[in-house]
Amino acid sequence: MAEIAILGAGLGGTLMAYEMSEHLRAEDHITVIGKAPSYQFYPSNPWVAIGWRQRKDIEVDLTKVMEKKQIRFVTEGAKRLSPEENRVELNGGGSVAYDYLVIATGPELAFDEVPGLGPQAFTQSICETGHAEQAHASFEKFCENPGPIVIGAVQGASCFGPAYEFAFILDTELKKRKLRHKVPMTFVTPEPYIGHLGLDGVGDTKGLMESELRERHIKWITNARVKEITEGKMVVEELNEDASLKAAHELPFSYSMMMPAFRGVKAVFGIEGLTNPRGFIQADAYQRNPKFPNVFSIGVCVAIPPTGKTPVPVGVPKTGFMIESMVTATVRNIGALLRGDEVHTKPSWNAVCLADFGDGGVVFVAQPQIPPRNANWAARGKWVHMAKVGFEKYFLHKIRVGKSEPFYERYLLNQLHIHKFEDESGTP
């Protein structure tokens, strides 16, 4: 008998539990450790932040689904991981022992690294659904007396897609409310150019995103380091390519949403051999930790080096399909170990993303996500908005029924030659 623990019940952890349950032996067990009994579809948080969605629309109670799939579900959260003891200490005082562990915690939001950043200070956040609800309340108040808006990401951030989405969705909503003409907008980002996305671009995301910003009359500052935020003012340093100071900006704002940098969660932070200095989990090509071979990791918590040197630190995003590829590879590798075989499956890290702009959007495909790539393109159109609405409904349905990859999804991906993993021979 093997005990498999999954630390985290977000995108990666939930799909990992569902998919792993189908690859167990009869005697094996799964325990999922989460912070709450519900799953929230974070890609919809920008819509929550302007009132297009409510929490109930994007939230799924996982308790009954986990019970139906015979998965033990612990919702008190983890206090500390002890990999030498194969044990996870829980916040309530108990612990979970394991033979194999999958870390899928997501990140800790490092708001404290920039003075004045975050929903407890002077800017809004869409990183969590609770933050998005607070951002919506603030937005409604803003609309009573509109003024300048600053949207973007701070140094060290890795999640740029939602920042672009939110800027464009705000533009769309303000136009609907006949307020756009009263609202100067500025996009602030540590990226070396617009559309870099932490990936050195995908296809012509530079041209597409710059064109979108121009058409919507949104100014931008790249190579930006946010020095300080106070009530109604953001101090931003714009750097040259050699990281010297190019210009200093004092940006007034009546509303602001800035994506923070991420770091590893406290339960794993600083464990020698497990994490890097930022607390992200070290993993080999099979998602396996080199020091603790019975520990795997998937999702945002995985340590991935930057795609190249930039004047201002820029992280690498972990997109949804990329995370799903990590899940499938990890399931196959643990399944092999359970049956006395060796790990042999590598995730493809392919990326297929829909970025909604409220009245249109951009789709991009990167195979793999980290360059150099076999496929690399991006396109925009009004259809992308409806495609993302459809994907939201479809994905939440998957979570509600407890199925990681229905057969029709697998068939469609095969027809598009988009794969989640490769075996040792390099064959998908």
TIKOLDO-94713 format. One record per residue (C-alpha): x, y, z; residue in three letters. Coordinates in steps of 0.02 Angstrom, whole numbers. Layout:
<zanus>
{{X,Y,Z},"ALA"}
...
</zanus>
This chain:
<zanus>
{{0,0,0},"MET"}
{{61,177,-41},"ALA"}
{{3,340,34},"GLU"}
{{7,483,-91},"ILE"}
{{-11,659,-21},"ALA"}
{{-50,812,-128},"ILE"}
{{-6,977,-45},"LEU"}
{{-122,1108,-121},"GLY"}
{{-299,1105,-191},"ALA"}
{{-291,1236,-326},"GLY"}
{{-279,1207,-514},"LEU"}
{{-133,1085,-508},"GLY"}
{{-176,998,-346},"GLY"}
{{-358,967,-390},"THR"}
{{-321,900,-563},"LEU"}
{{-179,797,-490},"MET"}
{{-298,714,-367},"ALA"}
{{-426,677,-502},"TYR"}
{{-302,606,-625},"GLU"}
{{-199,511,-496},"MET"}
{{-355,424,-430},"SER"}
{{-372,339,-599},"GLU"}
{{-193,271,-596},"HIS"}
{{-188,195,-421},"LEU"}
{{-178,14,-372},"ARG"}
{{-326,-50,-271},"ALA"}
{{-231,-35,-107},"GLU"}
{{-164,144,-130},"ASP"}
{{-236,301,-51},"HIS"}
{{-233,487,-90},"ILE"}
{{-242,631,35},"THR"}
{{-264,810,-27},"VAL"}
{{-213,950,91},"ILE"}
{{-295,1117,52},"GLY"}
{{-329,1281,142},"LYS"}
{{-516,1281,109},"ALA"}
{{-652,1161,48},"PRO"}
{{-682,1253,-115},"SER"}
{{-593,1277,-282},"TYR"}
{{-594,1448,-365},"GLN"}
{{-562,1476,-550},"PHE"}
{{-432,1615,-538},"TYR"}
{{-430,1656,-725},"PRO"}
{{-602,1733,-699},"SER"}
{{-542,1850,-560},"ASN"}
{{-525,1999,-679},"PRO"}
{{-711,1980,-717},"TRP"}
{{-751,1971,-530},"VAL"}
{{-652,2132,-504},"ALA"}
{{-769,2232,-616},"ILE"}
{{-930,2143,-571},"GLY"}
{{-949,2029,-723},"TRP"}
{{-941,1877,-609},"ARG"}
{{-976,1839,-427},"GLN"}
{{-884,1717,-316},"ARG"}
{{-1025,1589,-329},"LYS"}
{{-1006,1587,-518},"ASP"}
{{-825,1528,-514},"ILE"}
{{-818,1426,-354},"GLU"}
{{-839,1238,-333},"VAL"}
{{-860,1145,-167},"ASP"}
{{-736,1002,-181},"LEU"}
{{-794,905,-29},"THR"}
{{-924,794,-115},"LYS"}
{{-818,770,-271},"VAL"}
{{-668,711,-169},"MET"}
{{-780,596,-67},"GLU"}
{{-855,521,-224},"LYS"}
{{-681,485,-291},"LYS"}
{{-629,410,-122},"GLN"}
{{-498,544,-92},"ILE"}
{{-463,602,85},"ARG"}
{{-480,791,89},"PHE"}
{{-401,892,230},"VAL"}
{{-445,1077,230},"THR"}
{{-347,1149,377},"GLU"}
{{-189,1188,276},"GLY"}
{{-8,1140,302},"ALA"}
{{106,1215,433},"LYS"}
{{272,1134,384},"ARG"}
{{339,998,273},"LEU"}
{{466,875,346},"SER"}
{{533,783,193},"PRO"}
{{662,685,295},"GLU"}
{{517,611,394},"GLU"}
{{396,595,246},"ASN"}
{{269,696,342},"ARG"}
{{167,856,323},"VAL"}
{{125,947,485},"GLU"}
{{-50,1023,480},"LEU"}
{{-106,1190,550},"ASN"}
{{-225,1101,668},"GLY"}
{{-85,1005,752},"GLY"}
{{-100,838,664},"GLY"}
{{4,773,520},"SER"}
{{-7,674,359},"VAL"}
{{120,538,323},"ALA"}
{{159,494,143},"TYR"}
{{258,379,31},"ASP"}
{{247,501,-115},"TYR"}
{{213,687,-104},"LEU"}
{{159,807,-241},"VAL"}
{{183,990,-197},"ILE"}
{{55,1099,-284},"ALA"}
{{43,1244,-164},"THR"}
{{48,1389,-284},"GLY"}
{{142,1543,-221},"PRO"}
{{146,1662,-77},"GLU"}
{{109,1839,-137},"LEU"}
{{258,1950,-96},"ALA"}
{{166,2115,-73},"PHE"}
{{287,2163,67},"ASP"}
{{433,2177,-55},"GLU"}
{{369,2345,-121},"VAL"}
{{316,2478,6},"PRO"}
{{131,2517,-11},"GLY"}
{{90,2369,-126},"LEU"}
{{-63,2261,-107},"GLY"}
{{-244,2257,-50},"PRO"}
{{-195,2293,131},"GLN"}
{{-106,2450,71},"ALA"}
{{-140,2561,-81},"PHE"}
{{-161,2446,-234},"THR"}
{{-285,2312,-281},"GLN"}
{{-252,2130,-325},"SER"}
{{-336,1997,-432},"ILE"}
{{-224,1855,-375},"CYS"}
{{-358,1783,-261},"GLU"}
{{-547,1789,-276},"THR"}
{{-562,1879,-109},"GLY"}
{{-442,2011,-174},"HIS"}
{{-544,2027,-334},"ALA"}
{{-703,2056,-232},"GLU"}
{{-614,2195,-139},"GLN"}
{{-551,2266,-305},"ALA"}
{{-731,2269,-368},"HIS"}
{{-793,2365,-217},"ALA"}
{{-651,2490,-241},"SER"}
{{-690,2504,-427},"PHE"}
{{-872,2545,-395},"GLU"}
{{-817,2683,-276},"LYS"}
{{-690,2744,-405},"PHE"}
{{-827,2761,-537},"CYS"}
{{-916,2888,-427},"GLU"}
{{-765,3003,-445},"ASN"}
{{-652,2937,-585},"PRO"}
{{-470,2985,-610},"GLY"}
{{-304,2910,-668},"PRO"}
{{-279,2721,-667},"ILE"}
{{-112,2628,-656},"VAL"}
{{-112,2442,-698},"ILE"}
{{33,2321,-717},"GLY"}
{{161,2220,-620},"ALA"}
{{307,2253,-505},"VAL"}
{{486,2193,-518},"GLN"}
{{506,2006,-501},"GLY"}
{{328,1970,-556},"ALA"}
{{298,1821,-670},"SER"}
{{110,1829,-701},"CYS"}
{{87,1963,-835},"PHE"}
{{-63,1898,-932},"GLY"}
{{-192,1946,-799},"PRO"}
{{-118,2122,-788},"ALA"}
{{-142,2150,-975},"TYR"}
{{-314,2070,-967},"GLU"}
{{-369,2181,-824},"PHE"}
{{-308,2340,-907},"ALA"}
{{-406,2302,-1065},"PHE"}
{{-560,2239,-972},"ILE"}
{{-561,2399,-869},"LEU"}
{{-551,2499,-1031},"ASP"}
{{-700,2402,-1100},"THR"}
{{-805,2424,-941},"GLU"}
{{-765,2610,-927},"LEU"}
{{-823,2635,-1106},"LYS"}
{{-986,2546,-1064},"LYS"}
{{-1011,2665,-918},"ARG"}
{{-968,2817,-1027},"LYS"}
{{-823,2859,-910},"LEU"}
{{-671,2815,-1014},"ARG"}
{{-640,2995,-1069},"HIS"}
{{-614,3043,-886},"LYS"}
{{-483,2909,-851},"VAL"}
{{-300,2923,-907},"PRO"}
{{-224,2747,-901},"MET"}
{{-42,2692,-885},"THR"}
{{26,2515,-894},"PHE"}
{{183,2488,-789},"VAL"}
{{287,2330,-810},"THR"}
{{462,2262,-775},"PRO"}
{{459,2176,-945},"GLU"}
{{595,2237,-1064},"PRO"}
{{460,2264,-1195},"TYR"}
{{271,2255,-1205},"ILE"}
{{214,2076,-1237},"GLY"}
{{371,1994,-1167},"HIS"}
{{261,1903,-1041},"LEU"}
{{411,1828,-952},"GLY"}
{{432,1716,-1104},"LEU"}
{{530,1829,-1223},"ASP"}
{{367,1848,-1317},"GLY"}
{{259,1721,-1408},"VAL"}
{{242,1752,-1594},"GLY"}
{{209,1938,-1617},"ASP"}
{{141,1972,-1443},"THR"}
{{249,2129,-1442},"LYS"}
{{162,2202,-1593},"GLY"}
{{-10,2139,-1543},"LEU"}
{{-3,2207,-1366},"MET"}
{{74,2373,-1415},"GLU"}
{{-59,2396,-1548},"SER"}
{{-195,2355,-1421},"GLU"}
{{-126,2480,-1296},"LEU"}
{{-114,2616,-1428},"ARG"}
{{-291,2586,-1491},"GLU"}
{{-356,2600,-1313},"ARG"}
{{-252,2755,-1273},"HIS"}
{{-157,2669,-1133},"ILE"}
{{20,2734,-1106},"LYS"}
{{156,2616,-1047},"TRP"}
{{322,2609,-955},"ILE"}
{{434,2457,-978},"THR"}
{{593,2409,-884},"ASN"}
{{500,2482,-735},"ALA"}
{{549,2461,-554},"ARG"}
{{416,2517,-430},"VAL"}
{{507,2604,-289},"LYS"}
{{364,2655,-176},"GLU"}
{{175,2672,-173},"ILE"}
{{82,2794,-63},"THR"}
{{-100,2842,-64},"GLU"}
{{-136,2906,-239},"GLY"}
{{44,2905,-300},"LYS"}
{{165,2776,-371},"MET"}
{{352,2811,-388},"VAL"}
{{424,2715,-535},"VAL"}
{{604,2705,-596},"GLU"}
{{624,2669,-781},"GLU"}
{{790,2584,-820},"LEU"}
{{902,2577,-974},"ASN"}
{{962,2414,-1050},"GLU"}
{{1117,2420,-939},"ASP"}
{{1005,2438,-785},"ALA"}
{{1055,2621,-760},"SER"}
{{919,2746,-719},"LEU"}
{{835,2815,-874},"LYS"}
{{694,2915,-794},"ALA"}
{{597,2932,-633},"ALA"}
{{408,2944,-639},"HIS"}
{{282,2998,-509},"GLU"}
{{116,2928,-567},"LEU"}
{{-43,2991,-484},"PRO"}
{{-185,2866,-474},"PHE"}
{{-361,2852,-410},"SER"}
{{-363,2663,-440},"TYR"}
{{-222,2540,-463},"SER"}
{{-197,2352,-481},"MET"}
{{-18,2288,-482},"MET"}
{{32,2105,-492},"MET"}
{{160,2061,-356},"PRO"}
{{312,1949,-364},"ALA"}
{{288,1771,-302},"PHE"}
{{388,1665,-181},"ARG"}
{{370,1495,-102},"GLY"}
{{246,1468,39},"VAL"}
{{304,1459,220},"LYS"}
{{268,1273,235},"ALA"}
{{414,1234,118},"VAL"}
{{519,1392,118},"PHE"}
{{703,1367,158},"GLY"}
{{708,1177,159},"ILE"}
{{885,1137,99},"GLU"}
{{888,1037,-61},"GLY"}
{{702,1058,-89},"LEU"}
{{686,1243,-131},"THR"}
{{785,1380,-215},"ASN"}
{{819,1545,-123},"PRO"}
{{646,1611,-170},"ARG"}
{{563,1457,-96},"GLY"}
{{514,1376,-262},"PHE"}
{{530,1187,-276},"ILE"}
{{679,1116,-368},"GLN"}
{{626,986,-495},"ALA"}
{{711,883,-630},"ASP"}
{{641,845,-804},"ALA"}
{{517,723,-726},"TYR"}
{{450,850,-598},"GLN"}
{{548,755,-464},"ARG"}
{{654,836,-329},"ASN"}
{{839,786,-343},"PRO"}
{{868,772,-155},"LYS"}
{{702,695,-104},"PHE"}
{{657,575,-247},"PRO"}
{{484,536,-176},"ASN"}
{{436,720,-187},"VAL"}
{{365,792,-349},"PHE"}
{{304,968,-386},"SER"}
{{184,1046,-510},"ILE"}
{{120,1219,-551},"GLY"}
{{170,1392,-494},"VAL"}
{{275,1324,-349},"CYS"}
{{402,1247,-470},"VAL"}
{{571,1334,-489},"ALA"}
{{601,1388,-670},"ILE"}
{{747,1502,-714},"PRO"}
{{713,1663,-814},"PRO"}
{{717,1652,-1003},"THR"}
{{859,1778,-1010},"GLY"}
{{940,1925,-923},"LYS"}
{{834,2082,-911},"THR"}
{{870,2254,-834},"PRO"}
{{730,2227,-708},"VAL"}
{{697,2051,-637},"PRO"}
{{560,1960,-732},"VAL"}
{{496,1787,-685},"GLY"}
{{428,1647,-795},"VAL"}
{{239,1616,-790},"PRO"}
{{165,1444,-767},"LYS"}
{{13,1441,-880},"THR"}
{{-137,1327,-863},"GLY"}
{{-99,1201,-1000},"PHE"}
{{84,1197,-948},"MET"}
{{28,1151,-772},"ILE"}
{{-88,1017,-841},"GLU"}
{{60,942,-934},"SER"}
{{156,936,-769},"MET"}
{{7,848,-689},"VAL"}
{{-7,712,-822},"THR"}
{{180,678,-823},"ALA"}
{{187,668,-633},"THR"}
{{37,550,-628},"VAL"}
{{121,434,-753},"ARG"}
{{286,439,-659},"ASN"}
{{211,401,-488},"ILE"}
{{104,267,-569},"GLY"}
{{263,188,-639},"ALA"}
{{350,193,-468},"LEU"}
{{199,112,-386},"LEU"}
{{219,-34,-505},"ARG"}
{{407,-54,-482},"GLY"}
{{456,38,-640},"ASP"}
{{563,195,-660},"GLU"}
{{505,371,-702},"VAL"}
{{502,396,-890},"HIS"}
{{380,535,-933},"THR"}
{{427,717,-961},"LYS"}
{{297,856,-971},"PRO"}
{{289,948,-1136},"SER"}
{{269,1118,-1052},"TRP"}
{{167,1171,-1203},"ASN"}
{{62,1328,-1180},"ALA"}
{{-108,1367,-1254},"VAL"}
{{-178,1529,-1182},"CYS"}
{{-333,1636,-1206},"LEU"}
{{-312,1816,-1146},"ALA"}
{{-479,1906,-1133},"ASP"}
{{-490,2094,-1165},"PHE"}
{{-675,2114,-1127},"GLY"}
{{-726,2144,-1308},"ASP"}
{{-597,2033,-1392},"GLY"}
{{-431,1954,-1345},"GLY"}
{{-272,1865,-1395},"VAL"}
{{-237,1680,-1410},"VAL"}
{{-60,1616,-1411},"PHE"}
{{20,1445,-1433},"VAL"}
{{198,1408,-1377},"ALA"}
{{266,1231,-1397},"GLN"}
{{354,1220,-1279},"PRO"}
{{321,1373,-1172},"GLN"}
{{507,1405,-1143},"ILE"}
{{604,1449,-1303},"PRO"}
{{670,1386,-1422},"PRO"}
{{503,1321,-1484},"ARG"}
{{430,1205,-1614},"ASN"}
{{275,1314,-1630},"ALA"}
{{263,1498,-1588},"ASN"}
{{116,1606,-1639},"TRP"}
{{-14,1728,-1574},"ALA"}
{{-172,1802,-1648},"ALA"}
{{-311,1918,-1590},"ARG"}
{{-495,1934,-1626},"GLY"}
{{-665,1968,-1549},"LYS"}
{{-700,1781,-1545},"TRP"}
{{-569,1756,-1407},"VAL"}
{{-684,1835,-1276},"HIS"}
{{-821,1709,-1312},"MET"}
{{-693,1568,-1319},"ALA"}
{{-634,1612,-1144},"LYS"}
{{-812,1618,-1079},"VAL"}
{{-839,1446,-1153},"GLY"}
{{-677,1381,-1079},"PHE"}
{{-726,1445,-906},"GLU"}
{{-888,1348,-912},"LYS"}
{{-803,1192,-978},"TYR"}
{{-662,1194,-850},"PHE"}
{{-778,1221,-703},"LEU"}
{{-882,1075,-766},"HIS"}
{{-725,967,-762},"LYS"}
{{-693,1017,-582},"ILE"}
{{-873,983,-531},"ARG"}
{{-879,809,-606},"VAL"}
{{-704,761,-551},"GLY"}
{{-629,727,-722},"LYS"}
{{-457,793,-769},"SER"}
{{-462,760,-956},"GLU"}
{{-623,697,-1037},"PRO"}
{{-599,592,-1194},"PHE"}
{{-663,729,-1310},"TYR"}
{{-532,850,-1244},"GLU"}
{{-397,720,-1271},"ARG"}
{{-462,688,-1448},"TYR"}
{{-463,874,-1491},"LEU"}
{{-286,900,-1426},"LEU"}
{{-225,751,-1526},"ASN"}
{{-305,821,-1684},"GLN"}
{{-216,987,-1653},"LEU"}
{{-51,896,-1618},"HIS"}
{{-40,977,-1446},"ILE"}
{{28,853,-1320},"HIS"}
{{51,854,-1132},"LYS"}
{{200,738,-1116},"PHE"}
{{340,643,-1200},"GLU"}
{{410,472,-1158},"ASP"}
{{596,434,-1150},"GLU"}
{{608,416,-1339},"SER"}
{{540,592,-1362},"GLY"}
{{377,527,-1431},"THR"}
{{214,612,-1375},"PRO"}
</zanus>
